């Protein structure tokens, strides 16, 4: 249960000088406690602080500090076109610390805030490169990313270990639900469901016929997902082709990120076909596997 409250600060600029195009992600540099969002929101109300954000988030609540229509004092020089989320925790957190129960809950609430903005402002769910940040393209960036480009402060949050693929997968899940794609029980199929969207997600011929190539590529995605469990029987180059990343035989961060996006796209396609895979999070779990097998069987009709 997420508690939403409002505690507005005067530490902000009225309006935006440019159209909103950037979602900034920050850590509060504050303890992972149940009331951290509320405490930091109160801190932002102090005029001497000279800082603020649109949302403060912890593991059970989000506190609105600045209205979307106004600019927070969060991430110069992007304040006039960015919306910003402060997440309880520290930039120094390890990957393991970002995956604990508290952080996962906080990331999920932050993802909800971000998904609402993606829908409202047409912002794509992507972690921007330095060149894209410099060009003011739409997407997501951490304070550390913006500072690397513009050198406007010494902040390094949300840190080198922030789980961008996992977080953006959560954003995609919330965005799908906000778009009216809730998880529902499978409906009775009338004839063969359309599987072209799923075929597009796994880079195979979009002819609405499941066929050998679709089955092979979907299976490759499943096996590639299993790489997170240190199993990877499929050829790396082939899996990279399936998820649409550089086919260099080295399964690194780019391949993992592309994989998560591919799985999220498959999950959305399965929703549209009437087979709910569960939460759209870019992770191939038991529910996604069940929905995939059901859809495969239906498309073989």
Kinemage of the C-alpha trace (Angstrom):
@kinemage 1
@onewidth
@group {chain A} dominant
@subgroup {mainchain}
@vectorlist {calphas} color= white
{ca unk a 1} P 0.000 0.000 0.000
{ca unk a 2} L 1.557 3.296 -1.116
{ca unk a 3} L 0.746 6.385 0.931
{ca unk a 4} L 0.690 9.574 -1.151
{ca unk a 5} L 0.851 12.969 0.549
{ca unk a 6} L 1.682 16.582 -0.297
{ca unk a 7} L 4.130 18.846 1.533
{ca unk a 8} L 4.969 21.643 -0.903
{ca unk a 9} L 8.104 23.732 -0.610
{ca unk a 10} L 8.803 27.245 -1.825
{ca unk a 11} L 12.238 26.064 -2.963
{ca unk a 12} L 11.285 25.966 -6.627
{ca unk a 13} L 10.946 28.018 -9.788
{ca unk a 14} L 7.448 28.823 -11.006
{ca unk a 15} L 6.779 27.016 -14.272
{ca unk a 16} L 9.190 25.441 -16.763
{ca unk a 17} L 11.232 27.510 -19.183
{ca unk a 18} L 11.292 24.567 -21.613
{ca unk a 19} L 9.006 21.574 -22.276
{ca unk a 20} L 9.508 18.733 -19.805
{ca unk a 21} L 11.721 16.088 -21.378
{ca unk a 22} L 13.909 14.617 -18.626
{ca unk a 23} L 13.209 12.490 -15.547
{ca unk a 24} L 16.006 12.820 -12.993
{ca unk a 25} L 16.751 10.059 -10.497
{ca unk a 26} L 18.469 10.831 -7.182
{ca unk a 27} L 19.272 9.267 -3.840
{ca unk a 28} L 18.457 11.236 -0.697
{ca unk a 29} L 21.739 10.330 1.029
{ca unk a 30} L 19.517 9.498 3.976
{ca unk a 31} L 18.792 6.256 5.865
{ca unk a 32} L 16.383 3.614 4.597
{ca unk a 33} L 13.677 4.244 7.191
{ca unk a 34} L 9.891 4.187 7.009
{ca unk a 35} L 9.617 7.975 7.404
{ca unk a 36} L 12.570 9.055 5.239
{ca unk a 37} L 10.372 10.500 2.471
{ca unk a 38} L 8.460 12.607 4.982
{ca unk a 39} L 11.649 13.717 6.759
{ca unk a 40} L 13.416 14.802 3.573
{ca unk a 41} L 10.281 16.580 2.358
{ca unk a 42} L 10.348 18.608 5.590
{ca unk a 43} L 14.049 19.278 5.028
{ca unk a 44} L 13.302 20.673 1.563
{ca unk a 45} L 10.931 23.223 3.121
{ca unk a 46} L 13.861 25.045 4.719
{ca unk a 47} L 14.715 28.079 2.505
{ca unk a 48} L 18.354 27.795 3.541
{ca unk a 49} L 18.614 24.330 1.997
{ca unk a 50} L 18.349 25.638 -1.581
{ca unk a 51} L 17.255 22.206 -2.852
{ca unk a 52} L 14.085 20.281 -3.637
{ca unk a 53} L 12.533 17.559 -5.784
{ca unk a 54} L 9.078 16.839 -7.146
{ca unk a 55} L 8.727 13.539 -5.271
{ca unk a 56} L 10.414 12.077 -2.187
{ca unk a 57} L 10.070 8.290 -2.024
{ca unk a 58} L 10.783 5.612 0.569
{ca unk a 59} L 9.585 2.014 0.929
{ca unk a 60} L 5.958 2.816 1.818
{ca unk a 61} L 5.182 6.354 0.732
{ca unk a 62} L 5.738 9.176 -1.703
{ca unk a 63} L 5.555 12.849 -0.758
{ca unk a 64} L 4.887 15.573 -3.303
{ca unk a 65} L 7.235 18.525 -2.707
{ca unk a 66} L 6.975 20.450 -6.002
{ca unk a 67} L 4.093 20.450 -8.482
{ca unk a 68} L 4.759 19.050 -11.953
{ca unk a 69} L 4.041 22.479 -13.413
{ca unk a 70} L 6.986 23.993 -11.514
{ca unk a 71} L 10.747 23.409 -11.562
{ca unk a 72} L 12.483 21.829 -8.582
{ca unk a 73} L 15.962 22.888 -7.443
{ca unk a 74} L 17.342 19.447 -8.083
{ca unk a 75} L 19.689 18.950 -11.028
{ca unk a 76} L 21.258 22.021 -12.639
{ca unk a 77} L 21.373 22.999 -15.436
{ca unk a 78} L 18.332 20.832 -16.323
{ca unk a 79} L 15.913 22.123 -13.676
{ca unk a 80} L 13.811 24.066 -16.172
{ca unk a 81} L 12.953 20.971 -18.208
{ca unk a 82} L 13.296 18.076 -15.761
{ca unk a 83} L 11.122 16.349 -13.174
{ca unk a 84} L 12.976 14.773 -10.271
{ca unk a 85} L 12.569 11.894 -7.823
{ca unk a 86} L 14.534 11.482 -4.598
{ca unk a 87} L 14.793 7.847 -3.425
{ca unk a 88} L 15.689 6.899 0.150
{ca unk a 89} L 19.197 5.487 0.365
{ca unk a 90} L 22.726 6.308 -0.684
{ca unk a 91} L 24.724 6.638 -3.898
{ca unk a 92} L 27.318 4.308 -2.363
{ca unk a 93} L 24.915 1.361 -2.204
{ca unk a 94} L 26.138 -1.910 -3.658
{ca unk a 95} L 24.180 -3.960 -6.172
{ca unk a 96} L 23.152 -6.266 -3.315
{ca unk a 97} L 21.927 -3.327 -1.241
{ca unk a 98} L 19.841 -2.091 -4.154
{ca unk a 99} L 18.204 -5.519 -4.343
{ca unk a 100} L 17.109 -5.768 -0.698
{ca unk a 101} L 13.446 -5.648 0.292
{ca unk a 102} L 13.469 -1.968 1.253
{ca unk a 103} L 15.150 -0.760 -1.931
{ca unk a 104} L 12.912 -2.855 -4.172
{ca unk a 105} L 9.838 -1.345 -2.551
{ca unk a 106} L 11.239 2.184 -2.884
{ca unk a 107} L 12.230 1.591 -6.507
{ca unk a 108} L 8.729 0.376 -7.289
{ca unk a 109} L 7.140 3.528 -5.859
{ca unk a 110} L 9.652 5.703 -7.718
{ca unk a 111} L 8.825 3.778 -10.896
{ca unk a 112} L 5.140 4.575 -10.410
{ca unk a 113} L 5.945 8.300 -10.173
{ca unk a 114} L 8.091 8.071 -13.297
{ca unk a 115} L 5.497 6.078 -15.260
{ca unk a 116} L 2.879 8.741 -14.574
{ca unk a 117} L 5.232 11.330 -16.065
{ca unk a 118} L 6.093 9.138 -19.046
{ca unk a 119} L 2.408 8.939 -19.885
{ca unk a 120} L 1.730 12.615 -19.188
{ca unk a 121} L 4.691 14.054 -21.107
{ca unk a 122} L 5.387 11.355 -23.687
{ca unk a 123} L 8.788 10.478 -22.224
{ca unk a 124} L 10.283 7.178 -23.466
{ca unk a 125} L 11.481 4.642 -20.913
{ca unk a 126} L 15.206 4.755 -21.621
{ca unk a 127} L 18.420 5.636 -19.782
{ca unk a 128} L 19.972 8.421 -21.824
{ca unk a 129} L 23.524 8.417 -23.113
{ca unk a 130} L 25.768 11.419 -22.546
{ca unk a 131} L 25.169 12.587 -26.112
{ca unk a 132} L 21.400 12.341 -25.672
{ca unk a 133} L 21.583 14.295 -22.406
{ca unk a 134} L 23.637 16.997 -24.118
{ca unk a 135} L 21.075 17.157 -26.930
{ca unk a 136} L 18.203 17.439 -24.438
{ca unk a 137} L 16.507 14.302 -25.745
{ca unk a 138} L 13.638 12.734 -23.820
{ca unk a 139} L 14.341 10.018 -21.278
{ca unk a 140} L 15.862 9.241 -17.875
{ca unk a 141} L 19.160 10.240 -16.286
{ca unk a 142} L 20.782 10.134 -12.879
{ca unk a 143} L 22.313 13.211 -11.302
{ca unk a 144} L 25.696 11.595 -11.883
{ca unk a 145} L 24.947 11.361 -15.622
{ca unk a 146} L 23.929 15.011 -15.915
{ca unk a 147} L 27.013 16.136 -13.989
{ca unk a 148} L 29.244 14.094 -16.266
{ca unk a 149} L 27.860 16.072 -19.204
{ca unk a 150} L 27.423 19.574 -17.770
{ca unk a 151} L 29.797 19.602 -14.726
{ca unk a 152} L 27.316 21.699 -12.746
{ca unk a 153} L 27.848 20.038 -9.336
{ca unk a 154} L 29.741 17.233 -7.617
{ca unk a 155} L 26.761 14.914 -6.989
{ca unk a 156} L 27.241 11.232 -7.849
{ca unk a 157} L 23.761 9.921 -7.055
{ca unk a 158} L 22.068 7.547 -7.608
{ca unk a 159} L 25.467 5.852 -7.806
{ca unk a 160} L 27.386 3.492 -10.062
{ca unk a 161} L 25.395 0.459 -8.899
{ca unk a 162} L 21.919 1.878 -9.431
{ca unk a 163} L 19.929 -0.936 -11.140
{ca unk a 164} L 18.828 0.889 -14.267
{ca unk a 165} L 17.513 -2.132 -16.239
{ca unk a 166} L 15.517 -3.366 -13.227
{ca unk a 167} L 14.148 0.110 -12.471
{ca unk a 168} L 13.145 0.829 -16.069
{ca unk a 169} L 11.479 -2.581 -16.193
{ca unk a 170} L 9.357 -1.491 -13.228
{ca unk a 171} L 8.532 1.755 -15.015
{ca unk a 172} L 7.407 -0.202 -18.085
{ca unk a 173} L 5.200 -2.350 -15.877
{ca unk a 174} L 3.467 0.616 -14.257
{ca unk a 175} L 3.173 2.354 -17.607
{ca unk a 176} L 1.400 -0.644 -19.126
{ca unk a 177} L -1.103 -0.654 -16.270
{ca unk a 178} L -1.643 3.113 -16.555
{ca unk a 179} L -2.353 2.658 -20.249
{ca unk a 180} L -5.246 0.375 -19.344
{ca unk a 181} L -3.508 -2.984 -19.604
{ca unk a 182} L -4.231 -4.520 -16.199
{ca unk a 183} L -3.384 -8.120 -15.397
{ca unk a 184} L -6.580 -10.076 -15.957
{ca unk a 185} L -7.559 -13.712 -16.251
{ca unk a 186} L -7.029 -15.274 -19.699
{ca unk a 187} L -10.003 -14.917 -21.984
{ca unk a 188} L -11.321 -17.603 -24.273
{ca unk a 189} L -9.605 -17.319 -27.629
{ca unk a 190} L -11.702 -16.962 -30.748
{ca unk a 191} L -9.624 -18.556 -33.461
{ca unk a 192} L -5.895 -17.844 -33.607
{ca unk a 193} L -4.702 -14.766 -31.638
{ca unk a 194} L -2.564 -12.208 -33.398
{ca unk a 195} L 1.074 -12.811 -32.493
{ca unk a 196} L 2.728 -10.209 -34.740
{ca unk a 197} L 3.533 -7.876 -31.817
{ca unk a 198} L 5.262 -10.734 -30.064
{ca unk a 199} L 7.113 -11.604 -33.263
{ca unk a 200} L 8.314 -8.011 -33.515
{ca unk a 201} L 9.613 -8.196 -29.943
{ca unk a 202} L 11.735 -11.245 -30.753
{ca unk a 203} L 12.923 -10.130 -34.213
{ca unk a 204} L 11.237 -12.692 -36.445
{ca unk a 205} L 8.919 -12.535 -39.478
{ca unk a 206} L 5.712 -10.666 -38.579
{ca unk a 207} L 3.272 -12.904 -40.412
{ca unk a 208} L 1.016 -13.908 -37.469
{ca unk a 209} L 2.119 -17.518 -37.943
{ca unk a 210} L 4.036 -18.828 -34.949
{ca unk a 211} L 6.307 -21.064 -36.972
{ca unk a 212} L 9.767 -22.441 -36.293
{ca unk a 213} L 11.602 -19.109 -36.245
{ca unk a 214} L 9.222 -17.525 -33.746
{ca unk a 215} L 9.473 -20.558 -31.479
{ca unk a 216} L 13.261 -20.594 -31.751
{ca unk a 217} L 13.608 -16.903 -31.004
{ca unk a 218} L 11.181 -16.956 -28.079
{ca unk a 219} L 13.104 -19.913 -26.678
{ca unk a 220} L 16.338 -17.947 -27.109
{ca unk a 221} L 14.885 -15.091 -25.062
{ca unk a 222} L 13.913 -17.558 -22.341
{ca unk a 223} L 17.380 -19.066 -22.244
{ca unk a 224} L 19.022 -15.637 -22.337
{ca unk a 225} L 16.871 -14.572 -19.395
{ca unk a 226} L 18.133 -17.627 -17.571
{ca unk a 227} L 21.617 -16.173 -17.931
{ca unk a 228} L 20.851 -14.250 -14.753
{ca unk a 229} L 20.976 -17.631 -13.051
{ca unk a 230} L 24.392 -18.319 -14.591
{ca unk a 231} L 23.026 -20.696 -17.240
{ca unk a 232} L 23.460 -19.755 -20.852
{ca unk a 233} L 23.255 -22.730 -23.241
{ca unk a 234} L 22.337 -20.632 -26.282
{ca unk a 235} L 24.933 -19.068 -28.535
{ca unk a 236} L 25.648 -15.546 -27.276
{ca unk a 237} L 25.747 -13.954 -30.737
{ca unk a 238} L 22.372 -15.491 -31.654
{ca unk a 239} L 20.813 -14.263 -28.404
{ca unk a 240} L 22.180 -10.787 -29.079
{ca unk a 241} L 20.546 -10.871 -32.503
{ca unk a 242} L 17.222 -11.837 -30.920
{ca unk a 243} L 17.284 -8.941 -28.434
{ca unk a 244} L 18.646 -6.474 -30.979
{ca unk a 245} L 21.999 -5.536 -29.517
{ca unk a 246} L 25.526 -5.593 -30.948
{ca unk a 247} L 26.475 -9.131 -31.925
{ca unk a 248} L 29.981 -9.199 -30.470
{ca unk a 249} L 29.763 -12.402 -28.440
{ca unk a 250} L 30.258 -10.540 -25.140
{ca unk a 251} L 27.177 -10.601 -22.929
{ca unk a 252} L 27.600 -7.293 -21.106
{ca unk a 253} L 25.376 -4.531 -19.669
{ca unk a 254} L 24.008 -3.478 -23.066
{ca unk a 255} L 22.904 -7.009 -23.894
{ca unk a 256} L 21.310 -7.434 -20.467
{ca unk a 257} L 19.439 -4.148 -20.809
{ca unk a 258} L 18.255 -5.053 -24.320
{ca unk a 259} L 17.149 -8.445 -23.041
{ca unk a 260} L 15.015 -6.924 -20.307
{ca unk a 261} L 13.387 -4.561 -22.817
{ca unk a 262} L 12.688 -7.503 -25.151
{ca unk a 263} L 11.049 -9.511 -22.385
{ca unk a 264} L 8.955 -6.488 -21.336
{ca unk a 265} L 7.783 -6.059 -24.939
{ca unk a 266} L 6.904 -9.768 -25.081
{ca unk a 267} L 4.954 -9.467 -21.844
{ca unk a 268} L 2.945 -6.540 -23.244
{ca unk a 269} L 2.245 -8.545 -26.422
{ca unk a 270} L 1.094 -11.514 -24.352
{ca unk a 271} L -1.287 -9.192 -22.477
{ca unk a 272} L -2.775 -8.051 -25.774
{ca unk a 273} L -3.209 -11.667 -26.850
{ca unk a 274} L -5.213 -12.442 -23.714
{ca unk a 275} L -2.518 -14.324 -21.805
{ca unk a 276} L -1.489 -12.439 -18.649
{ca unk a 277} L 2.179 -13.070 -17.846
{ca unk a 278} L 1.908 -11.254 -14.525
{ca unk a 279} L 3.608 -7.952 -13.834
{ca unk a 280} L 5.331 -6.400 -16.842
{ca unk a 281} L 8.811 -6.112 -15.389
{ca unk a 282} L 11.148 -7.404 -18.085
{ca unk a 283} L 11.917 -10.581 -16.134
{ca unk a 284} L 11.017 -14.009 -17.477
{ca unk a 285} L 9.463 -15.761 -14.510
{ca unk a 286} L 7.008 -18.617 -14.057
{ca unk a 287} L 3.962 -16.538 -15.062
{ca unk a 288} L 5.595 -15.274 -18.244
{ca unk a 289} L 6.696 -18.790 -19.138
{ca unk a 290} L 3.162 -20.106 -18.598
{ca unk a 291} L 1.655 -17.326 -20.745
{ca unk a 292} L 4.245 -17.881 -23.480
{ca unk a 293} L 3.465 -21.617 -23.661
{ca unk a 294} L -0.273 -20.949 -23.725
{ca unk a 295} L 0.092 -18.380 -26.506
{ca unk a 296} L 2.349 -20.712 -28.484
{ca unk a 297} L -0.239 -23.447 -28.253
{ca unk a 298} L -3.013 -21.067 -29.327
{ca unk a 299} L -1.006 -19.761 -32.283
{ca unk a 300} L -0.424 -23.297 -33.465
{ca unk a 301} L -4.196 -23.704 -33.965
